[in-house]
Amino acid sequence: MVTKYNKKLIVTELVVIIVIVVGHILVNSKYINLMPECYFREHYGILCPSCGGTRCVINFLNGNFLEALKYHVVFFITILYLIMLNIVFIINNFKTKPILEKIYPKWWYLIIWGVVLLLYTIIRNM
């Protein structure tokens, strides 16, 4: 059932999608060189937890999924999860019996994601 709150969420999702598309257009333009270098990589020579994340998102938006996966596995899986979550949320707003409610985020998902991101960072810096 579509409530006022759900309508606001759907509108918010559409705004986020528009921002992502506009950001994608800017990133693929001459403004990509304005992005700062990673502080950790520049000063300490190690990869931080988000190193490769921007390149992952750019390649994902360009449809280069294998390249995106190579740049940052955790970000790639997170993007897929968020896309699936949004699709299920929108579908459930128009159905009387919701589907796949178990994928809705819980507080401990964030903890698991943080631990996985930390482990991924440690492993790729070895």
C-alpha positions, 0 to 999 in steps of 0.5 A: 500500500502506498502511503504518504511516507512511502511516496516521499521515499520513492520521490527521494529515490528518484531524486537520488537517481537523478543526482547519480546520473548528473554526477555520472555526467560530470565525472565523465567530463573534464571535471574528473581531474578535480577529485582529490587523491586518496590521503592514505595512498598518497602519504602512507602507500596503503589502500584505504577502505574506499580506495577504488570505490569511485572507479568501481561506481564509474565503471558500474555506471558505464556498464563495465561490471567486471572492471567495477568488480575488480576495483572494489568488490565490497562496493560492487556487492553493495551497489547490487544490494541497494539496487535490489532493495530499491526494486523490492521496496517499490514493488512491495508498495504496490502489492498487498502481500509483500515479497522478500521482506527479509532483505530490508536493512537491519542494524546488524547488516551495517556491522557485518558490512563494516567488518567485511569492508575492514577485512577486505581492506586488510587483505588487499593491503597484504 
